[in-house]
Each structure stands twice: as structure tokens, then as C-alpha cells.
Amino acid sequence: MNWRVGGFVAVGLLAVMPSIVAAQSVPTESLVELTLIERVAIETSVVLFMGIAILGLFPSWGTSAIETARGSTFVSGFFGVLVAVALVLLGASAWIYSQVMLGWLAAYPLALLVLGTTFIARAIGFIALGNTIIARLGVDHNWVGLIVGVAIAAVLALIPIVGAAFGLLLTVVGLGGVARTALGSGKRTEREQSMPPAHRL
């Protein structure tokens, strides 16, 4: 189990490190000036690498979180909003700590926690949507769902405003799936299984 935890942390750090380096070496006003190719590369990399880490190192947990996000989208979305608010507060705390001497000792771990959780949830959300699409074709496989999710991330990156909003929605649903699974409420109840399609992905 230890090697799985270590591998997951390593993949997460690899995914986060470019953003940290860029944030320290590039002026703030130029951070938003990303080319189309850069946006596509960032979006697909987050979903791809975090998806590989989740499905490769924690397949059971990942499957549970994905199915929870799909099983009751509204409930997961509600939980996701609550978690998103908590992450925003943690992110604000990280920024405040970074402004004081030695505050980076607390700022960096908090920033990594916020980014890592967000990236994981984003991958969960995109895989859940990918699984929903391939389910219409009679396919039920998380790895295929990941591939479809990466393709969706690439397409959304090409649509600046609408794509970003839809990606945020998937991230929030993913946050809810992660939170509910962590709290032990990830199993779909009989009521959730009988919900009409409009209530789930």
C-alpha cells in the first residue's frame, strides 16, 4: 500500500510542479495569456495523468468515486459546492500565509492540497462523463471512459467561456463524488438507482 501512496503523491506533484514553477518565474499579468495549444495541453494533461494515477493506483476507490458522481449528480453537485467553498477558503489562507515571513511553510502544503484535490476531482468528473457517453454504446470500462474524458477536455479547452464553465461543473460534481466516497456514502442507494436519467450523468 505504501508504494501506491508514494506513487500517487509523485504523480500529483509532477502534475502540479509545472504550475508552481511557472507561477514563480512568470509575471502575474502574463499568466492568463495562454495560447490555444497550451490550454488544450494543460486541460488534457490534468485529466490524463490524474486519471491514470487514480485508476492505476486506487482502482476500487476511483471506481466508487466515479460511480458516485454519476449515480446522483445533483447530490454530488451539492456536496461539491460545499467542498469547493472550503477549497477556496484554504486557497485564500495559503495566499495570506505566503505574504508573511516563513509563511510558505504553511502556504505550499495548503496550495498543494487545494490543487491536488481539484485535479483529482476534475479527473473524476471527466471520467464520469466519459463513462456516461460510452455506456450509451454498451461499453462499461473506466479506462475507455478516461480516454473519452481526455477528448472532451481537449474540446472544451477550445471553447474559452462555455468550455471553462462546463469544466468547472464537472469538477464540482467530481468534488462531490470524492467527498461522498471519503465519507462512506459513495454506494448508490435503491432510491438513487431508480432516479430518472435527468438526475444523474
Secondary structure, 3 states (H helix, E strand, C coil): CHHHHHHHHHHHHHHHHHHHHHHHHCCHHHCCCCCHHHHHHHHHHHHHHHHHHHHHHCHHHHHHHHHHHHHCHHHHHHHHHHHHHHHHHHHHHHHHHHCCCCCHHHHHHHHHHHHHHHHHHHHHHHHHHHHHHHHCCCCCCHHHHHHHHHHHHHHHHCCHHHHHHHHHHHHHHHHHHHHHHHCCCCCCCHHHHCCCHHHCC
